[in-house]
């Protein structure tokens, strides 16, 4: 191997050693003349011959012949540019491909998939059996034909968790028997659990590691610091300073997903972390759903939010005004100190704060409420509000909830007992009893210094035992609770200040408020709080950082959220607990990223593999040209180069190389096929995987049209906007990616002419339109840039009476791989009116020139040669139903392109009314 060039038959290069001998032989021809005396030569003296021939071959002609011979020798030796690695070429036995397939692999998964497909194609040509082992989901590795694996590539996706030690042990046990070559596609992160597996693989054969040099970024869970959201990003390798942007996503008041804010972060030189604070109003922060690093499509670059960021609004209302100079005796002083760090406090009269719909209303020693106030509180609690009440002298002296239980108190109260307000008193203060297992305070330690000297007593009642959630050591209730609609009312039988107990002076007071969800616990729940609870997954993250419905995943024991590692049974995502939502992120606060360090003996290669290029044919062609040059030179030196012969030689030299004839013929065949049959086309984006998906999607749609309609499309074609004639294609499918090139001005001129003459372009951002039409997501920004030079009319979401809803099938939704997002078409004329008795308006007869959406229709349509779907859509029957609706939308779209607004004609009204059931 010489640099980037290797030889398939290097032994032939030994023939180059014979070139000096050939030089000597050529220099000796023609042989020197034999000298003989001949008297008649004297007659030739003085004559001059115009044609002379040298007695030796010129040096430049010898060099030309030597180069021709050398080109033949080197060409026959089989030179190859950018050959496969030497270890790859030498192996011909079984091949094991190991995939880390973690969230870190998602950053360049298309490159890994392309490399994996290339490896499988090469193994298929060499008849090598292949096994694939995913470390994030280890299954017994069985050797199969390479083509068998190639058909399953679409199902190989990165998971949202790294390989755990338990998974590594399963991977060791899953290794096939015998010796084999191993190619390991690493995610680039260091893991101690790799060592044992690597050592075992090295005993079976050579190991080559493939790893991308692209940086790995991760985002830690958001935290609240001094009223702001603190975000911390990490990178695995140190390096030069780098700026990144963190996006804050949430929902607008209408419940639609939106980009709410951005925060720039900067990695200093040689730093691995970048930290910044994001200040948002409480109302906006309550709508946050996730943070993510812009441009990083991995689960590790996403930080989901839960109730820890949602500062609750708490209204504090006391039964008496604070006494000047005695702040510590204020009924609200200790409550304010406990809630200020984690809640937004509201002041004012009860009827003034209720329209603000606070999460919690605290009534400190408030006894009597008007009928209007009671009704308003009951309505508020029915909607999920928490009413927290504290006792005091006013409540103890009142007649509230004596004979009949008040709807705003959890129990009936006993009258009398103490001289001050009628409360009971003891000789010695009482302490708190340990909390029961079914109490919301279960697991909290009870300090010995918390004592109670007075309280309001609960009347004995059959329901009293079920409503007590905290009690004293003598069994008297301290805290009681009752459900009211979707909300609840809780009564502390002591005051909110230190008059009746030392509870407000202790840290237990703050913990009890947190357990009651009065304030949001910024820190993660502790083990005691999670013990014995069950958390149901609501949404889970995939390896690319996209949230999807958890479906039928089972509930998780609360303690596992802290103790267990992520995996198939504990996926990152959002979990709903008894009284809060918990976000389980890929990256935790203690997570530290480190780059993978492989032993020096293990070769590490990049994911980009330059294609092998055989050079033998080019060298042999060069030798032929050199030999033709030798012939011309020899004829010229001998004086026999006639003009006719020279012209023939020059013509032969011009005819020999025809580099573009095959391509030109291919272009002609493509245009002939498009002109003779209906052909669906897709715009070539430069991304091979995306272009293959678009071709497979249009193939599946063409098959569906063939079997269901009278349209019989030919095989779909990828078009180059710079060179191809667009007028031959009725429909162009244009998938949008953030990095695809912008067409030239000439291409846009052809596109505008195409749209004006009846063509249609289906723009597909393939991102479920998460940021909304025209918003600032990467795909949305690229769509704006692509569409800006186009002559596009005003657009609107597809109305219910648009012809696309009935060109072949009656439709109201237009899903692809994603569903539920608006699809935009040309807006109806302002004067379009619905005729009385007609199910739709009298629209124009034009075909909408563009259709814009983000539902990834090609992935839903995509089929292989056997008609099997290449990409999953949804789950179970609902997913297949969604795929069917995607095919129906595709059929309607093509029929609309081919027939225009034919189904808007009034002649179809009776049939449509019958099908619509009207």
C-alpha positions in Angstrom: 0.0 0.0 0.0 1.4 3.4 -1.0 -0.4 6.2 0.8 -4.1 6.2 -0.3 -3.4 3.6 -3.1 -3.2 -0.1 -2.7 -2.7 -3.0 -5.2 -4.7 -6.2 -5.6 -1.7 -7.9 -7.3 1.3 -6.1 -5.9 3.7 -8.8 -7.1 3.3 -7.6 -10.7 5.1 -4.4 -9.7 8.3 -6.4 -9.8 8.2 -6.1 -13.5 9.1 -2.4 -13.1 12.6 -3.6 -12.3 13.0 -4.6 -16.0 12.4 -1.1 -17.3 16.2 -0.2 -17.2 17.0 -3.3 -19.2 14.3 -2.3 -21.7 15.8 1.1 -22.0 19.2 -0.4 -22.9 17.6 -2.7 -25.4 15.7 0.2 -27.1 18.8 2.3 -27.2 20.6 -0.5 -29.0 18.1 -0.7 -31.8 18.8 -0.2 -34.7 22.2 -2.0 -34.5 25.4 -0.2 -35.6 26.1 -0.6 -39.4 29.0 -2.8 -40.6 31.7 -0.8 -42.4 32.8 -2.1 -45.9 34.9 -0.4 -48.6 33.1 0.3 -51.8 34.7 2.4 -54.6 31.4 3.4 -56.1 30.6 5.5 -53.0 32.8 8.2 -54.5 30.1 8.9 -57.0 27.7 10.0 -54.2 30.1 12.6 -52.8 28.5 16.1 -52.9 24.9 14.8 -53.0 22.5 15.8 -50.3 19.4 13.8 -49.1 16.5 15.8 -47.9 15.1 12.8 -45.9 17.3 11.8 -43.1 16.8 9.1 -40.5 18.7 9.1 -37.2 20.7 6.2 -36.2 19.5 6.3 -32.6 16.0 6.5 -31.0 15.5 10.0 -29.5 15.5 10.1 -25.6 12.0 11.6 -25.4 10.6 8.8 -27.5 12.3 6.2 -25.3 10.8 7.9 -22.3 7.3 7.8 -23.9 7.6 4.1 -24.5 8.9 3.5 -21.0 6.0 5.3 -19.5 3.5 3.3 -21.6 5.1 0.0 -20.4 5.1 1.2 -16.8 1.4 2.2 -17.0 0.6 -1.3 -18.3 2.5 -2.9 -15.5 1.0 -0.7 -12.7 -2.5 -1.0 -14.3 -2.3 -4.8 -14.3 -1.2 -4.8 -10.6 -4.8 -3.6 -9.7 -4.3 -0.2 -8.1 -7.2 1.0 -5.9 -7.6 4.5 -4.5 -8.9 4.8 -0.9 -8.9 1.0 -0.3 -10.5 -0.5 2.7 -8.4 -0.8 5.9 -5.9 -3.5 5.7 -7.6 -5.4 8.5 -10.9 -5.3 6.7 -9.4 -6.6 3.5 -7.6 -9.5 5.1 -10.7 -10.9 6.8 -13.0 -13.2 4.9 -14.8 -15.0 7.8 -17.8 -14.1 10.0 -18.3 -10.4 10.8 -19.7 -9.1 14.1 -20.9 -5.5 14.2 -21.3 -4.0 17.7 -23.4 -0.9 18.1 -23.4 1.2 21.2 -26.7 2.6 19.9 -27.1 5.0 22.8 -28.5 8.6 22.8 -25.0 9.8 22.0 -25.0 7.8 18.8 -28.0 9.8 17.6 -26.0 12.9 16.8 -24.6 11.2 13.7 -26.9 8.2 13.3 -27.4 8.8 9.5 -23.6 8.5 9.0 -23.5 5.4 11.1 -26.4 3.9 9.1 -24.7 4.7 5.8 -21.5 3.1 7.0 -23.3 0.1 8.3 -25.1 -0.3 5.0 -21.8 0.0 3.2 -20.3 -2.7 5.4 -23.2 -5.0 4.9 -23.1 -4.5 1.1 -19.3 -5.3 1.1 -19.9 -8.4 3.3 -22.6 -9.6 0.9 -20.3 -9.3 -2.1 -17.7 -11.4 -0.2 -20.3 -13.9 1.1 -19.5 -13.2 4.7 -22.1 -14.0 7.4 -22.9 -11.0 9.6 -24.2 -10.6 13.2 -25.3 -7.3 14.8 -25.2 -6.8 18.5 -26.8 -3.7 20.1 -25.4 -3.0 23.5 -28.5 -1.0 24.7 -30.7 -3.9 23.8 -28.5 -7.1 23.7 -30.1 -10.1 22.1 -28.3 -13.4 21.2 -26.1 -12.6 18.1 -26.8 -15.0 15.3 -24.9 -14.9 12.0 -27.1 -14.3 8.9 -26.7 -13.3 5.3 -25.8 -9.6 4.9 -28.8 -8.9 2.8 -31.0 -10.2 5.6 -29.6 -7.5 7.8 -29.8 -4.8 5.2 -33.6 -5.2 5.0 -33.8 -4.5 8.8 -31.6 -1.4 8.9 -34.6 0.9 9.2 -35.5 -0.8 12.5 -32.1 -0.2 14.0 -32.4 3.1 15.9 -30.5 4.5 18.9 -32.0 4.2 22.3 -32.4 7.0 24.9 -30.2 5.2 27.5 -26.6 4.1 27.6 -25.5 0.5 28.1 -25.5 -0.4 31.8 -23.3 -3.0 33.5 -26.1 -5.5 33.4 -26.5 -5.0 29.7 -22.8 -5.5 29.1 -23.0 -8.8 31.0 -25.9 -9.9 28.8 -23.9 -8.8 25.7 -21.0 -11.0 26.8 -23.4 -13.9 27.1 -24.9 -13.1 23.7 -21.7 -13.4 21.7 -21.7 -16.1 19.0 -19.4 -19.1 19.2 -16.1 -19.3 17.3 -13.8 -16.7 15.8 -14.9 -13.6 14.0 -13.9 -10.1 13.1 -15.5 -7.3 15.1 -16.3 -3.8 14.0 -17.5 -1.6 16.9 -19.4 1.6 16.3 -18.8 3.6 19.4 -20.9 6.6 20.6 -17.7 8.4 21.8 -18.4 8.3 25.5 -16.2 6.6 28.1 -17.7 3.6 30.0 -15.8 1.4 32.4 -18.0 -1.6 31.5 -16.5 -1.8 28.0 -13.2 -3.3 29.1 -14.4 -6.9 29.7 -16.4 -7.0 26.4 -13.4 -5.6 24.5 -11.1 -8.2 26.0 -13.4 -11.0 25.0 -13.8 -9.7 21.5 -10.1 -9.5 21.0 -9.7 -13.2 21.8 -12.1 -14.0 18.9 -10.4 -11.9 16.2 -9.3 -8.4 15.2 -11.3 -5.4 16.5 -11.8 -2.1 14.7 -13.5 0.8 16.3 -15.5 3.4 14.3 -16.1 6.7 16.1 -17.3 10.2 15.0 -15.1 13.1 16.0 -18.2 15.3 16.3 -18.6 16.9 19.8 -21.1 15.4 22.2 -23.2 17.9 24.1 -25.7 17.2 26.9 -28.0 19.4 29.0 -28.5 18.9 32.8 -31.9 19.2 34.4 -33.0 22.8 35.0 -32.8 24.2 38.5 -34.2 27.2 40.3 -31.6 29.6 41.6 -32.6 33.0 43.1 -35.9 33.0 41.1 -34.3 32.2 37.7 -34.0 29.0 35.8 -30.3 27.8 35.8 -29.3 25.7 32.8 -26.0 23.8 32.6 -24.6 22.3 29.4 -21.7 19.8 29.2 -19.4 18.6 26.5 -17.3 15.5 26.5 -14.1 17.0 25.2 -12.3 20.2 26.0 -11.3 22.5 23.2 -11.7 26.0 21.9 -14.4 28.3 23.1 -17.8 27.6 21.6 -21.2 29.2 21.7 -24.4 27.3 21.8 -28.1 28.2 22.1 -30.6 26.5 24.5 -34.2 26.7 23.4 -37.1 26.8 25.9 -40.2 25.1 24.5 -43.7 25.1 26.0 -47.3 25.7 25.2 -49.1 29.0 24.4 -52.4 29.9 26.0 -54.2 27.9 23.3 -52.2 24.8 24.2 -50.1 24.8 21.0 -46.4 24.0 21.2 -44.2 27.1 20.9 -40.6 28.3 21.2 -41.0 30.5 24.3 -37.4 31.7 24.9 -33.7 31.1 24.0 -30.6 31.3 26.2 -27.1 31.6 24.7 -24.4 29.7 26.5 -20.7 29.8 26.0 -18.1 27.1 26.7 -14.8 28.8 27.6 -11.6 27.4 26.2 -10.7 24.1 27.8 -14.0 24.1 29.8 -16.4 21.2 29.7 -19.4 23.1 31.2 -21.4 26.2 30.3 -23.9 27.7 32.7 -26.5 30.5 32.3 -29.7 31.8 34.0 -33.0 32.3 32.2 -35.4 34.8 33.9 -39.0 34.2 33.0 -42.3 35.4 34.5 -44.0 32.8 36.7 -46.9 32.4 34.2 -44.5 31.7 31.3 -42.3 29.4 33.4 -45.4 27.4 34.3 -45.9 26.6 30.6 -42.4 25.2 30.0 -42.2 21.6 28.9 -38.6 21.1 27.9 -35.2 22.7 27.2 -33.0 21.5 24.3 -29.7 22.5 22.7 -30.3 23.9 19.3 -29.1 21.6 16.5 -28.4 18.6 18.8 -31.0 15.9 18.0 -30.2 13.6 20.9 -32.0 12.7 24.1 -29.1 13.9 26.2 -29.4 17.4 24.8 -33.0 17.6 26.1 -34.0 18.5 29.7 -37.7 17.8 30.4 -39.4 19.9 33.0 -41.9 18.9 35.7 -43.6 20.5 38.7 -40.2 21.5 40.1 -40.2 24.6 37.9 -43.8 25.5 38.3 -43.9 27.9 41.2 -47.3 27.6 42.7 -49.4 30.7 43.4 -50.4 30.8 47.1 -52.9 33.3 48.5 -52.3 34.1 52.2 -55.3 35.4 54.2 -55.3 36.0 57.9 -58.2 36.5 60.3 -56.6 39.5 62.0 -54.2 42.3 61.1 -50.6 42.1 62.1 -49.8 43.8 65.4 -47.2 46.6 64.8 -43.8 45.6 66.2 -44.7 42.0 66.8 -43.9 40.4 63.4 -43.1 37.0 64.9 -46.6 36.9 66.3 -48.2 37.5 62.9 -50.3 34.5 61.8 -48.7 34.6 58.3 -45.0 35.3 59.2 -43.8 31.7 59.3 -45.9 30.7 56.3 -44.3 33.6 54.3 -40.8 32.5 55.3 -41.5 28.9 54.3 -43.2 29.7 51.0 -41.2 32.6 49.6 -38.3 30.5 48.2 -40.5 28.3 46.1 -43.9 29.9 45.6 -45.5 33.2 44.4 -47.5 34.8 47.2 -50.7 36.7 46.6 -52.1 39.3 49.0 -55.6 40.7 49.2 -59.1 39.9 50.2 -60.5 36.5 49.4 -62.9 37.6 46.7 -60.1 39.7 45.1 -57.6 36.8 44.8 -60.1 34.1 43.7 -60.3 35.4 40.1 -56.5 34.9 39.8 -57.2 31.2 40.3 -54.3 30.5 42.8 -53.2 26.9 43.3 -53.5 27.2 47.1 -55.5 29.5 49.5 -54.3 29.6 53.1 -56.8 30.8 55.7 -55.0 31.5 59.0 -57.4 31.6 61.9 -60.3 32.6 59.6 -63.6 31.5 61.2 -66.6 32.9 59.5 -67.1 33.3 55.8 -70.0 34.9 53.9 -72.3 32.8 51.8 -70.8 34.3 48.6 -67.3 33.5 49.8 -68.2 29.9 50.7 -69.8 29.3 47.3 -66.8 30.8 45.5 -64.4 28.6 47.5 -66.4 25.5 46.8 -66.4 26.2 43.1 -62.7 26.8 43.2 -62.0 23.6 45.1 -64.2 21.6 42.7 -61.7 22.6 40.0 -58.7 21.2 42.0 -57.8 24.0 44.4 -56.2 23.3 47.8 -57.7 25.1 50.8 -55.3 25.1 53.7 -56.7 26.2 57.1 -55.0 26.9 60.4 -56.7 27.1 63.8 -56.5 29.9 66.2 -58.5 31.7 68.9 -61.1 32.9 66.4 -61.8 29.5 65.0 -61.8 27.9 68.5 -64.3 30.5 69.8 -66.7 30.3 66.8 -69.6 27.9 66.2 -68.3 26.9 62.8 -68.6 23.1 62.2 -69.9 22.3 65.6 -73.2 20.4 65.2 -73.0 20.0 61.4 -69.8 19.6 59.4 -68.8 22.6 57.5 -68.1 22.0 53.8 -64.9 24.1 54.2 -63.6 22.1 57.1 -62.6 18.4 57.1 -64.1 17.5 60.5 -66.5 18.7 63.1 -64.9 20.6 65.9 -65.4 20.3 69.7 -66.4 23.3 71.7 -65.0 24.4 75.1 -61.9 23.1 77.0 -59.7 26.2 77.5 -60.5 29.6 79.0 -58.9 31.4 76.1 -61.3 30.6 73.2 -62.4 27.3 74.6 -59.5 25.2 73.4 -58.2 22.2 75.4 -55.0 22.5 77.3 -52.7 20.1 79.2 -50.2 20.3 82.0 -47.4 19.1 79.7 -46.9 19.9 76.0 -47.5 16.9 73.7 -45.2 15.7 71.0 -46.0 14.3 67.5 -46.6 10.7 66.8 -44.8 9.0 63.9 -46.7 9.4 60.6 -48.7 6.5 59.3 -47.7 4.7 56.1 -50.8 6.0 54.3 -50.2 9.6 55.3 -48.8 12.1 52.8 -46.2 12.8 55.5 -45.0 9.2 55.7 -41.3 8.9 56.1 -40.7 12.3 57.4 -38.6 12.3 60.7 -40.3 13.8 63.7 -38.0 16.1 65.7 -38.2 15.7 69.5 -38.3 19.4 70.0 -41.6 19.9 68.2 -44.3 20.2 70.8 -48.0 21.3 70.9 -49.4 23.2 73.9 -52.9 23.9 72.5 -55.2 22.8 69.7 -58.7 22.7 68.5 -60.2 19.2 69.0 -62.1 17.2 66.4 -65.5 15.7 67.3 -65.5 11.9 67.3 -67.1 10.7 64.1 -67.1 7.5 62.0 -65.1 9.2 59.3 -62.6 10.9 61.6 -60.0 8.1 61.4 -59.9 8.2 57.6 -59.3 11.9 57.6 -56.5 12.1 60.1 -53.1 12.4 58.4 -51.1 13.5 61.5 -51.7 13.1 65.2 -50.1 13.6 68.6 -48.7 10.9 70.8 -52.0 10.7 72.7 -53.9 10.0 69.5 -55.6 13.5 69.1 -55.7 14.7 65.5 -53.1 17.4 64.5 -53.8 17.5 60.8 -57.0 16.4 59.0 -57.9 16.3 55.3 -61.1 15.9 53.2 -61.6 15.7 49.4 -63.9 18.3 47.9 -64.5 17.7 44.2 -61.1 17.6 42.4 -59.6 19.6 45.3 -59.2 19.2 49.0 -59.4 21.1 52.3 -56.7 20.5 55.0 -56.9 21.8 58.6 -53.9 22.2 60.9 -55.4 22.0 64.4 -52.8 24.5 65.6 -52.0 28.1 64.8 -49.7 29.1 61.9 -47.5 30.9 64.3 -45.7 29.7 67.4 -48.5 30.5 69.9 -49.9 27.0 70.2 -46.9 24.9 69.0 -43.3 25.0 68.0 -44.1 23.3 64.7 -43.8 26.5 62.6 -40.3 26.9 64.0 -39.0 23.6 62.7 -37.9 22.3 59.3 -40.7 19.7 59.5 -43.2 22.5 58.9 -41.7 23.3 55.5 -41.5 19.6 54.6 -45.2 19.1 55.5 -46.1 22.0 53.2 -44.1 20.5 50.4 -45.8 17.1 50.9 -49.2 18.8 50.6 -48.0 20.4 47.3 -48.4 23.9 48.8 -44.9 24.7 47.5 -43.0 23.0 44.7 -40.1 20.9 45.8 -37.2 22.2 43.6 -35.0 19.3 44.7 -35.7 15.8 43.5 -38.0 13.7 45.7 -36.1 11.8 48.3 -36.3 8.0 48.9 -38.6 8.3 51.8 -41.1 10.3 49.7 -41.0 7.8 46.8 -41.1 4.7 48.9 -44.3 2.7 48.3 -45.6 4.9 45.5 -46.3 4.0 41.9 -45.5 6.3 39.0 -47.1 5.9 35.6 -45.1 6.9 32.5 -47.1 9.5 30.5 -44.5 10.3 27.8 -41.1 8.8 27.0 -38.1 10.1 25.1 -36.6 8.3 22.1 -32.9 8.4 21.3 -33.3 11.5 19.1 -34.9 13.5 21.9 -38.5 13.3 20.7 -41.3 12.8 23.1 -43.8 10.1 22.3 -46.8 8.6 24.1 -45.9 5.9 26.6 -48.8 3.7 25.5 -49.2 0.6 27.6 -45.9 0.8 29.5 -46.4 -0.4 33.1 -46.1 1.7 36.2 -42.8 2.1 38.0 -42.1 1.8 41.7 -41.2 5.2 43.1 -37.9 4.2 44.5 -36.7 3.0 41.1 -36.8 6.5 39.8 -33.7 7.2 42.0 -32.0 3.9 42.4 -32.3 2.2 39.0 -30.4 3.0 35.8 -32.2 3.9 32.6 -33.2 1.1 30.3 -36.1 -0.5 28.5 -38.0 -0.9 31.8 -37.2 2.6 33.0 -37.2 5.0 30.0 -36.5 8.7 30.3 -39.6 10.8 30.1 -42.5 12.2 32.2 -44.0 10.2 35.0 -47.2 10.9 36.8 -47.3 10.2 40.6 -49.9 10.6 43.3 -49.8 14.3 43.4 -47.1 15.6 41.0 -45.3 15.0 37.7 -41.7 13.9 37.7 -39.3 14.4 34.8 -36.7 11.6 34.4 -34.0 12.9 32.2 -31.1 11.2 30.4 -28.6 13.5 32.0 -28.8 14.0 35.7 -27.2 16.6 37.9 -24.4 14.2 38.8 -23.7 13.1 35.3 -20.3 13.8 33.9 -19.4 13.3 30.2 -15.9 11.9 29.3 -14.6 10.9 25.9 -14.0 7.2 25.1 -10.3 6.2 25.5 -9.5 3.1 23.5 -6.2 1.0 24.0 -3.4 1.9 21.5 -3.6 -1.6 20.1 -7.2 -1.0 18.8 -7.4 0.9 15.5 -10.0 3.8 15.7 -11.4 5.1 12.4 -13.9 7.7 11.5 -17.4 7.2 10.2 -16.7 8.7 6.8 -15.3 6.2 4.3 -14.1 7.4 0.9 -15.4 5.1 -1.9 -12.9 2.7 -3.4 -11.9 3.7 -6.9 -10.1 1.2 -9.1 -7.4 2.9 -11.1 -6.3 0.0 -13.3 -8.6 0.9 -16.2 -7.5 4.5 -16.2 -3.8 3.4 -16.3 -4.4 1.0 -19.1 -6.2 3.7 -21.1 -3.3 6.0 -20.4 -0.8 3.4 -21.8 -2.9 3.1 -25.0 -2.7 6.9 -25.5 1.0 6.8 -24.9 1.4 4.0 -27.4 -0.7 5.9 -29.9 1.6 8.9 -29.3 4.6 6.6 -29.9 3.2 5.5 -33.3 2.6 9.1 -34.3 6.1 10.1 -33.2 7.7 7.2 -35.0 5.9 8.0 -38.3 6.9 11.6 -38.0 10.5 10.7 -37.5 10.5 8.3 -40.4 8.8 10.9 -42.7 5.8 8.7 -43.3 3.2 10.8 -41.4 0.8 11.7 -44.2 -2.0 14.2 -43.6 -4.7 11.6 -44.0 -3.1 9.2 -41.5 -2.7 12.1 -39.0 -6.3 13.1 -39.3 -7.4 9.4 -38.7 -5.2 9.2 -35.6 -6.5 12.4 -34.2 -10.1 11.3 -34.8 -9.5 8.0 -33.1 -8.0 9.8 -30.1 -11.1 12.1 -29.9 -13.5 9.2 -30.1 -11.8 6.9 -27.5 -12.7 8.8 -24.3 -16.5 9.4 -24.1 -16.8 10.0 -20.3 -20.3 11.5 -20.3 -22.1 9.4 -23.0 -23.6 7.0 -20.5 -24.8 9.7 -18.2 -26.3 11.6 -21.2 -28.1 8.5 -22.3 -29.4 7.9 -18.8 -30.8 11.5 -18.7 -32.5 10.9 -22.0 -34.0 7.7 -20.8 -35.3 9.4 -17.7 -36.9 12.2 -19.6 -38.5 9.7 -22.1 -39.9 7.7 -19.2 -41.4 10.8 -17.5 -42.9 12.0 -20.8 -44.5 8.7 -21.7 -46.1 7.8 -18.3 -47.2 9.4 -15.0 -44.2 9.7 -12.8 -44.0 11.1 -9.2 -40.8 12.9 -8.5 -38.9 14.0 -5.4 -36.3 16.7 -5.1 -32.8 15.4 -4.4 -31.6 17.0 -1.2 -28.0 15.6 -1.1 -28.8 13.4 1.9 -28.7 9.8 0.6 -30.7 8.4 3.4 -33.4 11.0 3.1 -33.5 10.7 -0.7 -33.8 6.9 -0.4 -36.8 7.4 2.0 -38.4 9.8 -0.4 -38.0 7.4 -3.3 -39.4 4.5 -1.2 -42.3 6.6 -0.1 -43.3 7.6 -3.6 -42.9 4.0 -4.7 -45.3 2.9 -2.0 -47.8 5.6 -3.0 -47.4 4.6 -6.7 -48.2 1.0 -5.8 -51.3 2.2 -3.9 -52.4 4.3 -6.8 -51.9 1.4 -9.2 -54.1 -1.0 -7.2 -56.8 1.4 -6.1 -57.3 3.9 -9.0 -57.0 4.1 -12.7 -53.7 5.9 -12.4 -50.7 3.6 -13.1 -47.6 5.5 -12.3 -44.1 4.4 -13.3 -41.2 4.2 -10.9 -40.6 7.5 -9.1 -37.6 9.6 -10.1 -35.3 11.9 -8.2 -34.9 15.3 -9.9 -32.1 17.8 -9.8 -33.5 21.2 -9.7 -30.5 22.6 -11.5 -30.5 20.4 -14.6 -33.8 18.4 -15.0 -36.9 19.5 -16.9 -39.6 19.9 -14.2 -42.5 20.2 -16.6 -42.5 16.4 -17.1 -43.6 15.8 -13.5 -47.1 16.6 -12.1 -46.0 16.4 -8.5 -42.7 17.2 -6.7 -42.2 15.9 -3.2 -39.7 18.2 -1.5 -38.5 17.0 2.0 -36.9 19.8 4.0 -33.7 19.5 6.0 -31.8 22.3 7.7 -28.6 21.7 5.7 -29.8 21.2 2.2 -28.4 23.6 -0.5 -30.4 26.6 -1.7 -31.2 26.3 -5.5 -29.7 28.8 -7.9 -31.5 31.7 -9.5 -31.9 29.7 -12.7 -33.5 26.8 -10.8 -35.9 29.2 -9.1 -36.9 30.6 -12.5 -37.7 27.0 -13.6 -39.6 26.3 -10.3 -41.7 29.4 -10.7 -42.5 28.5 -14.3 -43.4 25.0 -13.1 -45.8 26.4 -10.4 -47.5 28.8 -12.8 -48.1 26.1 -15.4 -50.0 23.7 -13.1 -47.3 21.9 -11.2 -47.5 21.2 -7.5 -44.8 21.0 -4.8 -45.5 19.2 -1.6 -43.1 20.7 1.1 -42.6 18.3 4.0 -40.6 19.5 7.0 -40.9 16.0 8.5 -40.8 17.5 12.1 -44.5 17.2 13.0 -44.6 21.0 12.6 -43.5 21.2 16.3 -42.8 24.9 16.0 -45.8 25.9 13.9 -45.9 27.1 10.4 -43.4 29.8 9.7 -41.8 29.6 13.2 -38.1 29.6 14.0 -37.3 25.9 14.2 -34.4 24.8 12.0 -36.6 23.1 9.5 -39.1 26.0 9.6 -36.2 28.5 8.9 -35.0 26.4 6.0 -38.5 26.2 4.6 -38.8 30.0 4.7 -35.5 30.3 2.9 -36.4 27.8 0.3 -39.9 29.2 -0.3 -39.0 32.9 -0.2 -38.0 33.3 -3.9 -41.0 31.2 -5.1 -44.2 32.8 -6.4 -46.5 31.3 -3.8 -50.1 32.6 -3.4 -51.7 33.3 0.1 -52.1 30.1 2.1 -54.5 28.8 4.7 -55.0 25.5 6.5 -57.0 23.1 4.5 -60.7 24.0 5.0 -63.3 21.4 5.5 -64.8 21.9 2.1 -61.5 22.0 0.1 -61.5 19.6 -2.8 -58.5 17.7 -1.3 -61.0 16.3 1.2 -62.9 14.5 -1.4 -61.0 14.0 -4.7 -61.1 10.2 -4.1 -61.6 9.5 -0.4 -63.6 11.6 2.1 -61.0 12.9 4.5 -60.8 15.4 7.4 -57.3 14.6 8.7 -54.1 14.3 6.6 -51.6 12.4 8.7 -48.3 10.9 7.8 -45.9 9.4 10.2 -47.1 12.3 12.5 -50.6 13.4 12.8 -52.8 16.2 14.0 -50.9 19.0 12.5 -52.3 21.6 10.0 -51.6 21.3 6.3 -51.5 24.5 4.3 -52.8 25.1 0.8 -53.7 28.0 -1.5 -56.3 30.2 0.2 -59.8 30.3 -1.3 -60.8 33.4 -3.2 -62.3 36.1 -1.0 -65.6 35.9 -2.9 -66.0 32.2 -2.6 -69.4 31.6 -1.1 -71.3 28.5 -0.1 -74.5 28.0 -2.1 -77.5 27.2 0.1 -78.0 23.4 0.2 -74.6 22.7 -1.1 -72.0 20.9 1.1 -69.1 23.1 -0.2 -68.3 26.5 -1.6 -67.9 27.2 -5.3 -64.1 27.4 -5.5 -61.9 28.1 -8.5 -60.7 25.4 -10.9 -57.0 25.8 -10.2 -54.8 23.2 -8.5 -53.1 24.6 -5.4 -49.5 25.1 -6.4 -48.0 24.2 -3.0 -49.0 22.0 -0.1 -47.0 22.6 3.1 -46.9 20.4 6.2 -44.6 18.5 8.5 -46.2 15.0 8.9 -43.4 13.1 7.2 -45.6 11.5 4.6 -42.8 9.7 2.7 -41.9 7.7 5.8 -45.5 6.6 6.2 -45.8 5.7 2.5 -42.3 4.0 2.3 -42.3 0.3 1.2 -39.6 -2.1 0.3 -39.7 -4.4 -2.8 -42.0 -6.9 -1.0 -44.5 -4.2 0.0 -43.4 -4.2 3.7 -43.5 -0.9 5.5 -40.0 0.5 6.2 -40.9 2.8 9.1 -43.2 2.3 12.1 -46.3 4.6 12.4 -47.9 4.8 15.8 -48.8 1.6 17.7 -50.9 -1.4 16.9 -54.2 -1.0 15.1 -54.2 2.8 15.6 -50.8 3.1 13.9 -51.9 1.0 10.9 -55.1 3.1 10.7 -53.0 6.2 10.6 -50.8 4.8 7.8 -53.9 4.0 5.8 -55.1 7.6 6.2 -51.7 8.7 5.0 -52.1 6.6 1.9 -55.6 8.0 1.3 -54.2 11.6 1.6 -51.5 10.7 -1.0 -54.2 9.3 -3.3 -56.3 12.4 -2.9 -53.3 14.6 -3.5 -52.3 12.9 -6.8 -55.9 12.8 -8.0 -56.2 16.5 -7.2 -53.0 17.2 -9.3 -54.3 15.2 -12.2 -58.0 16.3 -12.2 -57.9 19.7 -10.6 -61.1 20.7 -8.8 -63.1 18.2 -10.8 -64.9 17.1 -7.6 -66.1 20.6 -7.1 -68.5 20.4 -10.0 -72.1 20.4 -9.0 -72.8 17.1 -10.8 -71.1 15.3 -8.0 -73.3 16.9 -5.3 -75.9 14.1 -5.0 -73.3 11.3 -4.6 -71.3 13.3 -2.1 -74.4 14.2 -0.1 -75.3 10.5 0.0 -71.8 9.5 1.2 -71.8 12.3 3.7 -75.1 11.0 5.1 -76.9 14.3 4.4 
